[in-house]
């Protein structure tokens, strides 16, 4: 059996995915007796291509999926992509403007949507290619798209059902509007940022008392043109007598009332606030209580409009702000101006300052859907991992507001509502009714708006499985097993999936929610295409390989913790892949054809038993980590076993025993088990190597994931070889510290104070001689009678490497003296800490015991060094 000398990830990774697909490895069987396990892919947006953050969100569940398949579960890992309404439309509009200088209005709705579909198809093709390069074990025969014909029918069905249940309604309320995206936004799509602005104190004249005024503070002077009142707290002594009077609105001369309202903050500004109900959520509530008019003075594009002085009409809101301030200054209507830092809402997509506006929109009564969704988490029907995120979930769900679900976009699920031009009634139906059911009129016009992207996304777990048809997939795989996603969309997506899944699917949509962190760039910013800081995972895969990328992400992915992208770490795990390749090549080159031997525990060496015992322990720990979704720890265990134990020690031990069929058998078995452990993390290289030592299964994914075996518990052999390792390591250290040539064979003398350990080493001297480059090894009872030499000290062991010259003796004295001084200082610090009182009184008993044990070991080591110094002197 031959392997290429060097590992080439491009060659290794180029063909395996196609072969896995051709053999239907990712498709669940209708007749599979295994327990169903399902994950629905969090659908990437068709805004272009995937970035490195997607690689994390996608590879973690794939690691889970591959292990579950190897454990015999009937696994469905279902792929899909999201139409991403506002984000995709923005990208296409931007591209259209850049390439052709046109707007979507220039093309018209139908032609523009055709362009978006072309964009979607190209983007989806690229995304699928990227996903396959990552090696995800997805069943592509079940591929879904949130805006497919099938999904459009389902979304309409859900909308109509919710409308008939009274949970969807139309209303005129305060909403967030992005003038750049030209649509309303939900509260979750608004990002509040701290802004350094100005607080302007404006004089509002009292109509009945010329020469007197009420001073009102505002950060948005342009909105005063839409003021309908000034409000004060009814118990504020400064204004109590003025409540009910009329005030003249500056620049317009319009008379407005001064009202008393309990919601006014007496400590803000002067305690008197302007009321602009069409452009401020708090003012909107005040206006409802006092039956005040709502005057719109800023339109959808953030331009001034409405019943205001003509000079301001058509101005941009910020240009109008400057003009209003100049005019107020000219009229001496400004009391004062001061710097002011406050939070301002920005569009999460384009970062434009959001404009609060009253508008007639469609809303979903989420407050009616929330209680069962809260109860599902309280009762552990759904478990958040880590547990801390459920508190965030509760906080939002218990204070949930009705969800504005309509968007002023063209790309998306068009709202299935029709307006009758004859009788003005609204008809909500899955299909165009043709005639109005109220008046039989034929002049029906469909609502121009589309649904918020998150509306269809909220239906993802049950609609992708065929809830609408009560399909076999829905019966088998719903509820799904786990949803893996990032914490920043718990509100946007996870909470809404839970509400909709319970309401329509009849059960929770998933049993567990695995929250991973975000991948951030070097500035600590979240990576996204709209911020132009995204990294294409294909670039990393080309340079370092998908396996190295997957392993890097997995080993850093502590649930809920962010990851900083580090190319140096990816390089490090590319080196790990090289290590795997070289170790496997050594094993395979030393196997004899198709030689098959059962392992006989009575005949294998202690080093063979040691590696089997250690591998068995690693398998047990890895499985425990997987079960607790600590894949990062599982990856770390595999890494350290393979590099630090298997390669650094066992393969070296085996070089003395290659003539033994039993050792060759252990080499093959351990390599096979290692490849199985690695496969969920590094599917390509593990598959490539597996094919060289293949068992009866054609692919590694078809083999059984390793499990702990009582047959491979060899505690005594493990202890013996750990002793051997300890003494070899100290001997090597002593050689290195004293610059003894690595390949030079020298006599070595050992003294041991522990009978059991001495016996262990005596039994395995051939390995010690080989690994320590010993010319002759003697275990003696007294080193003082021997020629002077370099000394090494390990627990229960002293090591002597004879000097060649007096220069060696002087060099060793210097080294030992330095170590003696270092230990003296350390012991003094530790004794001081113990006698100080605070540590000994407050620290747990177990920590104090370990501390004292370490101190005693340092004292004993210092005593041995002191004696050695005396001997050498």
C-alpha positions in Angstrom: 0.0 0.0 0.0 1.4 3.3 -1.1 0.8 6.9 -0.1 2.2 10.1 -1.6 5.0 11.4 0.4 3.5 14.9 0.9 -0.1 15.7 1.8 -1.8 17.7 -1.0 -5.2 19.0 0.2 -6.2 20.2 -3.2 -5.8 16.7 -4.6 -7.3 15.0 -1.6 -10.4 17.2 -1.4 -11.3 17.5 -5.1 -13.2 14.3 -5.7 -14.6 12.9 -2.5 -17.7 15.0 -2.3 -18.9 13.8 -5.7 -18.4 10.2 -4.7 -20.3 10.6 -1.5 -23.2 12.2 -3.3 -23.2 9.5 -6.1 -23.5 6.9 -3.4 -26.3 8.7 -1.6 -24.4 8.8 1.7 -26.3 11.9 2.8 -29.8 10.7 2.0 -31.8 9.1 4.8 -33.4 5.7 4.0 -37.2 5.2 4.2 -36.5 1.8 5.7 -33.7 2.9 8.1 -34.4 1.4 11.5 -32.3 4.0 13.2 -33.6 6.7 15.5 -34.5 9.8 13.5 -32.1 12.7 13.9 -32.7 15.9 11.8 -31.2 19.3 11.4 -32.5 22.0 9.1 -29.7 24.1 7.6 -30.0 27.8 8.7 -30.5 29.1 5.2 -27.8 31.4 3.9 -29.0 34.6 2.2 -28.7 34.7 -1.5 -27.0 38.1 -1.3 -23.9 36.8 -3.1 -21.7 34.2 -1.4 -20.8 32.8 2.0 -18.4 34.4 4.3 -16.3 32.8 7.1 -19.1 33.3 9.7 -21.3 30.9 7.6 -18.5 28.4 7.6 -18.7 28.2 11.4 -22.5 28.1 11.5 -22.6 25.3 8.9 -19.6 23.2 9.9 -20.6 22.8 13.5 -23.9 21.0 12.8 -22.2 19.0 10.1 -19.7 17.7 12.7 -22.7 16.6 14.8 -24.5 15.1 11.8 -21.5 13.0 10.7 -21.1 11.5 14.1 -24.8 10.7 14.4 -24.7 8.9 11.0 -21.8 6.9 12.2 -23.7 6.0 15.4 -26.5 4.5 13.3 -29.1 7.3 13.5 -31.4 7.9 10.6 -30.1 11.3 9.8 -31.6 14.1 7.7 -29.5 17.3 7.2 -31.7 19.4 5.0 -30.3 22.3 2.9 -31.8 25.5 1.7 -31.3 29.2 1.0 -33.1 32.4 2.0 -34.4 35.0 -0.4 -33.4 37.7 2.1 -35.8 40.4 0.9 -34.4 43.7 1.9 -30.7 42.6 1.8 -30.9 41.0 -1.7 -33.0 43.8 -3.1 -30.4 46.3 -1.9 -27.6 44.4 -3.5 -29.4 44.1 -6.8 -30.4 47.8 -6.8 -26.9 48.8 -6.0 -25.5 46.7 -8.8 -28.1 47.9 -11.3 -27.2 51.5 -10.5 -23.5 50.9 -10.7 -23.6 48.9 -14.0 -26.5 50.6 -15.9 -27.2 53.8 -14.0 -30.8 52.7 -13.5 -33.2 52.4 -10.6 -35.7 49.6 -10.0 -38.5 52.1 -10.9 -36.8 52.6 -14.3 -37.2 48.9 -15.0 -40.6 48.3 -13.4 -41.6 45.6 -10.9 -41.8 42.6 -13.3 -38.5 43.3 -15.1 -36.7 44.1 -11.9 -37.9 40.9 -10.2 -36.6 39.0 -13.2 -33.2 40.5 -12.6 -33.4 39.6 -8.9 -34.2 36.0 -9.8 -31.2 35.9 -12.1 -29.1 37.2 -9.2 -30.6 34.6 -6.9 -29.8 31.7 -9.2 -26.2 32.8 -9.7 -25.8 33.4 -5.9 -27.4 30.0 -5.0 -25.1 28.2 -7.4 -22.1 29.8 -5.8 -23.3 29.1 -2.3 -24.0 25.5 -3.0 -20.5 25.1 -4.5 -19.0 26.7 -1.4 -21.0 24.4 0.9 -19.9 21.3 -1.0 -16.3 22.5 -0.7 -16.8 22.6 3.0 -17.8 19.0 2.9 -21.3 19.3 4.4 -23.2 16.0 4.5 -26.5 17.6 3.2 -29.2 15.8 1.3 -29.4 17.9 -1.8 -32.4 16.0 -3.1 -34.5 17.9 -0.5 -33.1 21.4 -1.3 -35.4 24.3 -0.4 -35.7 28.0 -1.1 -37.8 30.4 1.0 -39.4 32.0 -2.1 -40.0 28.9 -4.2 -43.5 28.3 -5.7 -44.0 25.7 -3.0 -43.0 28.0 -0.2 -45.1 30.9 -1.6 -48.2 28.7 -1.4 -47.4 27.7 2.2 -46.7 31.2 3.3 -50.0 32.4 1.8 -51.8 29.5 3.6 -50.2 30.5 6.9 -51.0 34.2 6.4 -54.6 33.6 5.6 -55.0 31.2 8.6 -53.5 33.7 11.0 -55.7 36.5 9.5 -58.8 34.4 10.0 -57.8 33.7 13.6 -57.6 37.4 14.2 -53.8 37.3 14.7 -52.9 39.4 11.6 -54.4 42.8 11.3 -53.9 46.2 9.6 -53.3 49.3 11.6 -51.9 52.8 11.6 -49.1 52.9 14.1 -45.7 54.3 14.7 -43.1 52.4 12.7 -39.4 52.6 11.9 -38.7 53.7 8.4 -35.4 53.6 6.5 -35.4 56.3 3.8 -32.5 54.6 2.0 -34.0 51.1 1.9 -37.4 52.7 1.4 -39.2 50.4 3.7 -40.4 50.1 7.3 -38.3 48.0 9.7 -39.2 46.0 12.7 -37.8 47.1 16.1 -35.2 44.3 15.8 -33.9 45.7 12.6 -33.0 49.0 14.2 -29.5 49.3 15.8 -29.2 52.1 18.4 -25.9 53.9 18.3 -24.5 56.6 20.6 -24.4 59.8 18.7 -22.9 63.2 19.7 -25.4 65.8 18.8 -26.9 69.1 20.0 -29.7 69.8 22.4 -31.5 73.0 21.4 -33.7 74.9 23.8 -36.5 76.7 21.9 -38.9 79.4 23.1 -42.6 78.5 22.6 -44.6 81.8 23.1 -47.8 81.7 25.3 -50.7 82.9 23.2 -52.6 84.5 26.1 -49.5 86.1 27.7 -47.3 88.0 25.2 -43.7 88.2 26.2 -43.8 84.9 28.1 -42.9 81.6 26.7 -42.3 77.9 27.6 -38.8 76.6 26.8 -38.7 73.2 25.1 -35.5 71.2 24.5 -35.1 69.0 21.4 -32.5 67.1 19.5 -34.6 67.2 16.3 -35.7 70.8 15.6 -37.0 70.0 12.2 -39.8 67.9 13.6 -41.2 70.9 15.5 -43.1 71.8 12.3 -45.3 68.8 13.1 -45.8 69.6 16.8 -49.4 69.4 18.0 -48.9 70.2 21.7 -46.4 70.8 24.5 -46.6 68.4 27.4 -45.6 68.8 31.0 -45.9 66.6 34.1 -49.2 67.5 35.8 -47.5 67.7 39.2 -44.6 69.9 38.0 -45.0 73.1 40.0 -43.3 75.1 37.2 -46.0 74.5 34.7 -49.1 73.3 36.7 -51.0 76.6 36.3 -50.2 76.8 32.5 -51.9 73.4 31.7 -54.8 74.1 29.3 -53.3 77.3 27.8 -52.5 77.6 24.1 -49.0 78.1 22.8 -48.0 79.5 19.4 -45.7 77.1 17.5 -42.6 79.1 16.3 -42.1 79.5 12.5 -45.8 78.5 11.8 -47.9 80.6 14.2 -50.2 77.6 14.7 -51.9 77.5 18.1 -51.3 74.2 20.0 -52.4 73.2 23.6 -50.2 72.7 26.6 -51.2 69.4 28.2 -50.4 67.6 31.4 -49.2 63.9 31.0 -47.8 61.5 33.6 -45.3 60.1 31.1 -43.3 63.3 30.8 -39.8 63.1 32.3 -39.5 66.2 34.5 -35.7 65.9 34.5 -35.2 66.0 30.7 -34.4 69.5 29.5 -36.7 72.0 31.0 -39.4 69.5 31.9 -41.6 70.7 29.0 -41.5 68.5 25.9 -42.8 69.0 22.3 -45.3 66.5 21.1 -44.9 65.3 17.5 -47.0 62.2 17.3 -46.3 61.5 13.7 -42.6 61.2 14.2 -41.9 60.0 17.8 -43.1 56.8 19.5 -43.5 58.3 22.9 -45.4 61.3 21.5 -47.7 59.0 19.5 -48.8 57.4 22.8 -49.4 60.9 24.4 -51.4 61.9 21.3 -53.7 58.8 21.7 -54.4 59.6 25.3 -55.2 63.3 24.6 -56.9 62.8 21.2 -54.4 65.0 19.4 -54.0 65.3 15.7 -51.1 63.5 14.0 -49.4 65.8 11.4 -46.9 64.1 9.0 -44.2 66.5 8.1 -41.5 64.0 6.9 -42.2 61.6 4.0 -40.9 58.1 3.3 -37.7 59.5 1.7 -37.0 61.7 4.7 -38.1 64.9 2.9 -40.2 67.6 4.4 -43.8 67.6 3.5 -47.3 68.4 4.8 -48.9 71.6 6.1 -45.7 73.5 6.8 -44.3 76.8 5.5 -43.5 76.4 1.8 -39.8 77.2 2.2 -39.3 73.9 4.0 -41.2 71.6 1.7 -39.0 69.2 -0.2 -35.9 69.8 1.9 -34.0 66.8 3.3 -34.7 66.4 7.0 -31.1 67.3 8.0 -31.0 70.3 5.6 -34.3 71.4 7.1 -32.8 71.0 10.6 -30.1 73.6 9.7 -32.7 75.9 8.1 -35.0 75.8 11.1 -32.2 76.5 13.5 -31.0 79.5 11.4 -34.6 80.8 11.2 -35.1 80.4 15.0 -31.8 82.2 15.7 -32.8 85.1 13.5 -36.0 85.4 15.5 -34.2 85.1 18.8 -36.3 82.1 19.6 -33.4 79.9 20.9 -32.7 80.1 24.6 -29.5 78.1 24.4 -27.7 75.2 22.7 -25.5 72.5 24.2 -23.6 69.3 23.3 -25.7 66.2 23.9 -24.9 62.5 23.6 -27.8 60.2 23.0 -28.8 57.0 21.3 -30.2 57.2 17.7 -31.7 54.4 15.7 -29.9 53.3 12.6 -30.9 50.8 9.9 -29.1 47.6 10.6 -28.6 47.0 6.9 -27.4 50.3 5.5 -26.7 52.3 8.8 -28.9 55.2 7.7 -30.6 57.1 10.6 -34.1 55.6 10.9 -37.1 58.0 10.8 -40.0 57.2 13.1 -43.2 57.6 11.1 -46.9 56.7 11.4 -48.0 54.4 8.6 -50.7 51.8 7.8 -49.0 48.4 8.0 -49.7 44.7 8.6 -49.0 43.4 12.1 -48.9 40.0 13.7 -50.2 39.7 17.3 -47.1 37.9 18.7 -48.3 38.4 22.3 -50.9 35.7 21.7 -48.3 33.3 20.3 -45.6 33.9 23.0 -47.0 32.1 26.1 -46.8 28.5 24.7 -43.3 29.4 23.3 -42.1 30.6 26.8 -43.6 27.5 28.4 -41.8 25.2 26.0 -38.4 26.5 27.3 -39.5 26.7 30.9 -40.6 23.0 30.7 -37.3 22.0 28.9 -39.1 20.9 25.8 -36.5 23.1 24.2 -33.0 23.5 25.8 -30.7 26.4 25.1 -26.9 25.6 25.0 -25.4 27.5 26.7 -28.2 27.8 29.3 -27.6 31.5 29.8 -29.3 32.4 26.5 -32.7 31.3 27.7 -32.7 34.4 30.0 -32.2 36.6 27.0 -35.0 34.7 25.3 -37.4 35.1 28.2 -36.7 38.8 28.5 -37.7 39.4 25.0 -40.6 37.0 24.8 -42.2 38.4 28.1 -42.0 41.9 26.7 -42.9 41.1 23.1 -44.6 43.7 20.9 -46.8 43.1 17.9 -44.6 42.4 14.9 -44.8 44.7 11.9 -44.7 42.2 9.0 -45.2 44.3 5.9 -42.3 45.8 3.9 -42.3 48.3 1.1 -40.2 46.1 -1.2 -40.7 44.2 -4.4 -38.6 41.1 -3.7 -40.4 38.8 -1.3 -43.7 37.1 -0.5 -46.3 39.5 -1.7 -49.0 40.0 0.9 -52.2 38.0 -0.1 -54.5 40.9 0.5 -56.7 42.5 -2.2 -58.4 45.9 -2.1 -61.8 46.3 -3.7 -62.0 49.7 -5.5 -65.7 49.5 -5.5 -66.6 48.9 -1.9 -63.2 49.6 -0.2 -63.2 46.3 1.6 -60.0 44.2 2.1 -60.1 40.6 1.0 -57.4 38.2 2.3 -57.2 35.0 0.3 -54.6 32.4 -0.8 -55.5 33.1 -4.5 -56.8 36.1 -6.3 -60.6 35.9 -5.7 -61.4 37.5 -9.1 -64.5 39.2 -7.6 -65.0 40.9 -4.3 -67.0 38.6 -2.0 -68.6 41.7 -0.4 -69.9 43.6 -3.5 -69.1 41.2 -6.4 -67.0 44.0 -7.9 -64.2 42.9 -10.3 -61.9 45.8 -9.5 -59.5 44.1 -7.0 -55.9 45.2 -6.6 -53.4 43.2 -4.6 -51.4 44.8 -1.8 -48.1 46.1 -3.2 -46.1 45.2 0.0 -44.3 42.0 0.7 -43.8 40.2 4.0 -40.8 40.6 6.3 -38.2 38.0 5.3 -38.3 36.6 8.8 -42.0 35.7 8.4 -41.2 32.9 5.9 -38.0 32.0 7.9 -40.1 31.5 11.0 -41.9 28.7 9.2 -38.7 27.0 8.0 -38.5 23.9 10.3 -42.0 22.5 9.6 -42.6 23.8 6.0 -39.3 22.3 4.7 -40.4 18.9 6.0 -43.8 19.1 4.3 -46.2 20.1 7.0 -48.5 21.4 4.4 -48.9 17.9 2.9 -48.5 15.9 6.1 -45.6 14.3 4.3 -43.6 11.2 5.5 -40.7 13.5 6.2 -42.8 15.7 8.5 -44.0 12.6 10.3 -40.5 11.2 10.7 -38.3 14.2 11.3 -40.5 16.8 13.0 -39.7 18.1 15.6 -36.1 18.4 14.4 -33.3 17.5 16.8 -31.3 20.7 17.1 -31.0 24.2 15.7 -27.5 25.6 15.5 -27.3 29.3 15.0 -25.7 32.6 16.3 -26.9 34.5 19.3 -27.6 37.7 17.3 -30.7 36.1 15.7 -32.3 34.6 18.8 -35.0 37.2 18.5 -35.2 37.5 14.7 -35.4 33.8 14.1 -35.2 31.3 16.9 -38.1 32.8 19.0 -40.3 33.2 16.0 -39.6 29.6 14.8 -40.6 28.4 18.2 -43.9 30.4 18.2 -44.8 29.4 14.7 -43.7 25.8 15.1 -45.9 25.2 18.1 -48.8 27.0 16.6 -48.8 25.3 13.2 -46.6 22.2 13.6 -48.3 21.2 16.8 -45.0 20.7 18.6 -41.7 22.6 19.3 -39.7 22.9 16.1 -36.5 21.6 17.6 -35.4 20.0 20.9 -32.2 21.9 21.4 -30.8 25.3 20.4 -27.0 25.4 20.1 -25.9 29.0 20.2 -22.4 29.7 18.7 -20.6 33.0 18.8 -19.7 35.2 15.9 -16.5 35.3 13.9 -15.1 38.8 14.1 -12.5 40.6 12.0 -9.3 42.0 13.3 -11.2 45.1 14.6 -13.7 43.0 16.5 -16.5 43.7 14.1 -19.1 41.1 13.1 -18.4 39.9 9.6 -21.1 40.6 7.0 -21.3 41.2 3.3 -22.9 44.6 3.7 -20.0 45.8 5.9 -17.5 44.6 3.2 -15.4 42.8 5.7 -16.4 39.3 4.9 -13.8 36.7 4.1 -14.6 34.1 1.4 -14.0 30.6 2.9 -13.1 29.4 -0.6 -9.9 31.5 -0.4 -8.9 29.8 2.8 -9.9 26.3 1.5 -7.7 26.8 -1.6 -4.7 27.9 0.5 -5.1 25.5 3.6 -7.9 23.0 2.9 -11.4 22.6 4.1 -10.3 20.1 6.8 -7.9 22.7 8.3 -10.6 25.3 8.2 -13.3 23.0 9.8 -10.9 21.9 12.5 -9.8 25.5 13.3 -13.4 26.6 13.7 -14.4 23.6 15.7 -11.6 23.7 18.2 -12.3 27.4 18.9 -16.1 27.2 19.0 -16.9 27.4 22.6 -20.8 27.7 22.6 -21.8 31.4 22.9 -18.2 32.7 22.7 -17.0 34.8 19.7 -14.1 33.7 17.6 -11.4 36.0 16.3 -10.3 34.9 12.8 -6.6 33.9 12.9 -4.9 32.7 9.8 -1.9 31.6 11.9 -4.2 29.1 13.6 -5.5 27.8 10.3 -1.9 27.3 9.2 -1.3 25.4 12.5 -4.1 23.0 11.8 -2.9 22.6 8.2 0.3 21.4 9.8 -1.9 19.0 11.9 -3.3 17.6 8.7 0.3 17.1 7.5 1.1 15.3 10.8 -1.9 13.0 10.3 -0.8 12.2 6.8 2.8 11.4 7.7 1.8 9.3 10.7 -0.7 7.3 8.5 1.9 6.9 5.8 4.3 5.4 8.4 1.7 2.9 9.6 0.5 2.0 6.1 4.0 1.5 4.7 4.7 -0.9 7.6 1.6 -3.0 7.1 1.9 -6.3 5.1 -0.6 -6.3 2.4 -4.1 -7.5 3.5 -2.7 -9.1 6.7 -5.6 -9.4 9.1 -4.9 -10.4 12.7 -7.2 -10.3 15.7 -5.6 -8.6 18.7 -4.7 -11.0 21.4 -4.4 -9.2 24.7 -2.2 -11.9 26.2 0.4 -11.5 23.4 0.6 -7.7 22.7 3.3 -5.6 24.3 2.8 -3.1 27.1 3.3 -0.2 24.6 0.5 -1.7 22.5 -1.7 -2.0 25.5 -0.8 1.6 26.6 -1.9 3.1 23.3 -5.1 1.0 23.2 -5.9 2.1 26.8 -5.1 5.7 26.0 -7.1 5.7 22.8 -10.0 4.0 24.6 -10.0 6.7 27.3 -9.9 9.4 24.6 -12.8 7.8 22.8 -14.8 7.8 26.1 -14.0 11.5 26.7 -14.7 12.5 23.1 -18.1 10.9 23.1 -19.0 12.6 26.4 -18.0 15.9 24.9 -20.1 15.3 21.8 -23.1 14.4 23.9 -22.7 17.8 25.7 -22.1 19.7 22.5 -18.5 20.5 23.5 -17.1 19.8 20.1 -14.3 22.2 20.8 -13.1 20.0 23.6 -13.5 16.8 21.6 -11.3 18.3 18.9 -8.7 19.3 21.4 -8.7 15.8 22.9 -8.2 14.2 19.5 -5.5 16.7 18.5 -3.4 16.1 21.7 -3.9 12.3 21.6 -2.8 12.1 18.0 0.1 14.5 18.2 1.4 14.2 21.7 0.8 10.5 22.4 0.3 8.6 19.2 2.9 10.3 17.0 5.4 11.5 19.6 5.4 8.2 21.6 3.6 5.2 20.2 4.9 5.4 16.7 8.4 5.7 18.2 7.8 2.7 20.5 6.5 0.7 17.5 9.8 1.0 15.6 11.2 -1.5 18.0 8.4 -4.0 17.4 7.5 -3.8 13.7 8.4 -7.5 13.3 5.5 -8.4 15.5 2.2 -9.1 13.7 0.4 -8.0 16.9 2.0 -4.6 16.8 1.2 -4.2 13.1 -2.4 -5.2 14.0 -2.5 -2.6 16.8 -1.0 0.0 14.4 -3.8 -0.6 11.9 -6.6 -0.7 14.4 -5.5 2.5 16.2 -5.1 4.3 12.9 -8.6 3.2 11.9 -10.1 4.4 15.2 -8.3 7.7 14.9 -9.6 8.3 11.4 -13.1 7.6 12.7 -12.7 10.1 15.5 -11.3 12.7 13.0 -14.0 12.1 10.3 -16.7 14.5 11.6 -14.1 17.2 11.9 -11.8 16.5 8.9 -13.9 14.4 6.5 -11.7 14.6 3.4 -8.3 13.6 4.7 -9.8 10.9 6.9 -11.7 9.4 3.9 -8.6 9.5 1.7 -6.5 7.6 4.3 -9.3 5.2 5.2 -9.4 4.0 1.6 -5.8 2.7 2.1 -6.8 0.4 5.0 -10.5 0.0 4.2 -12.7 -2.5 6.1 -15.9 -4.1 4.8 -17.5 -0.6 4.6 -16.9 1.3 1.4 -16.8 4.7 3.0 -15.7 5.9 6.5 -19.1 7.5 7.1 -20.6 4.0 6.9 -18.4 2.7 9.7 -19.4 2.7 13.4 -18.2 5.6 15.5 -15.8 4.4 18.2 -17.2 3.7 21.6 -15.5 2.8 24.9 -14.6 -0.9 25.2 -13.9 -2.8 28.4 -11.6 -5.0 26.4 -9.1 -2.1 26.0 -8.7 -1.2 29.7 -5.0 -1.8 30.5 -4.4 0.2 33.6 -1.2 -1.5 34.7 0.4 -1.3 31.3 -0.6 2.3 31.0 1.0 3.1 34.4 4.2 1.3 33.3 4.6 3.2 30.0 3.8 6.5 31.7 6.8 5.8 34.0 8.9 5.1 30.9 7.8 8.3 29.2 8.5 10.4 32.3 12.1 9.1 32.6 12.7 9.4 28.9 11.4 12.9 28.9 13.6 14.0 31.8 16.7 12.3 30.2 16.0 14.1 26.9 15.6 17.4 28.8 18.9 16.8 30.6 20.7 16.1 27.3 19.2 19.2 25.7 20.0 21.5 28.6 23.6 20.4 28.5 24.0 20.5 24.7 24.7 16.8 24.3 24.3 15.9 20.6 20.9 14.4 20.0 22.2 11.3 18.1 25.3 10.7 20.3 25.0 7.5 22.3 26.1 7.9 25.9 26.0 5.7 29.1 23.1 6.6 31.4 22.7 5.8 35.1 19.4 5.9 36.8 18.3 5.8 40.5 14.7 5.1 41.5 13.1 5.4 45.0 9.8 3.7 44.0 10.0 0.0 43.6 7.0 -0.3 41.3 8.3 2.3 38.9 11.8 0.8 39.0 10.2 -2.6 38.0 8.3 -0.9 35.2 11.4 0.6 33.7 13.5 -2.5 34.0 10.9 -4.3 31.9 11.0 -1.7 29.2 14.7 -0.8 29.0 14.9 -1.5 25.3 12.5 1.4 24.6 14.4 3.6 27.0 17.7 2.8 25.3 16.3 3.5 21.9 14.4 6.7 22.8 17.2 8.2 25.1 20.1 7.3 22.7 21.7 5.2 25.5 24.9 3.4 25.0 24.4 1.4 28.2 21.7 1.9 30.9 22.2 0.9 34.5 19.7 1.3 37.3 21.7 1.7 40.5 21.1 2.3 44.2 23.7 5.0 44.8 24.8 7.6 42.2 27.4 9.2 44.5 29.9 6.3 43.9 29.7 6.8 40.2 31.7 9.2 38.0 30.4 12.8 38.2 27.9 13.8 35.6 25.0 15.9 34.5 22.0 15.4 36.7 18.3 15.3 36.0 15.6 14.9 38.7 12.0 13.6 38.1 9.6 12.4 40.8 11.1 9.2 42.3 14.0 9.3 39.8 17.5 10.7 39.5 19.4 10.7 36.2 23.1 10.9 35.7 24.9 11.4 32.4 28.7 11.1 33.0 30.9 14.2 32.3 33.4 14.0 29.5 35.5 16.9 30.9 35.8 19.3 33.9 34.2 21.9 31.7 31.1 19.8 31.8 31.2 19.7 35.6 31.4 23.4 35.9 28.6 23.9 33.4 26.4 21.5 35.4 27.2 23.2 38.7 26.1 26.6 37.2 22.8 25.1 35.9 22.0 23.3 39.2 22.8 26.5 41.2 20.5 28.5 39.1 17.7 25.9 39.5 18.4 25.8 43.3 18.0 29.6 43.6 14.8 29.5 41.5 13.3 26.8 43.7 14.4 28.7 46.9 12.6 31.8 45.7 9.4 29.8 44.7 9.3 27.9 48.0 9.7 31.2 50.0 6.8 32.7 48.1 4.6 29.6 48.6 5.4 29.4 52.3 4.6 33.1 52.7 1.3 32.6 51.0 0.4 29.8 53.4 1.4 31.7 56.5 -0.2 34.9 55.4 -3.7 33.9 56.5 -5.9 35.0 53.7 -5.2 32.2 51.3 -5.3 29.4 53.9 -8.5 30.7 55.4 -10.5 31.4 52.2 -9.3 28.9 49.6 -11.2 25.5 49.3 -9.6 22.6 51.2 -8.8 20.7 47.9 -6.9 23.7 46.5 -4.9 24.1 49.8 -4.1 20.3 49.8 -2.8 20.5 46.2 -0.8 23.6 47.1 0.9 21.9 50.0 1.6 18.8 48.0 3.3 20.9 45.3 5.3 22.8 47.9 6.5 19.5 49.4 7.6 18.3 46.0 9.6 21.5 45.4 11.3 21.1 48.9 12.3 17.5 48.1 13.6 18.5 44.7 15.6 21.3 46.2 17.1 18.9 48.7 18.2 16.5 45.9 19.7 19.4 44.0 21.6 20.6 47.1 23.1 17.1 47.6 24.1 16.9 44.0 25.8 20.3 44.2 27.7 19.1 47.2 28.7 15.9 45.4 29.9 17.8 42.3 31.8 20.4 44.4 
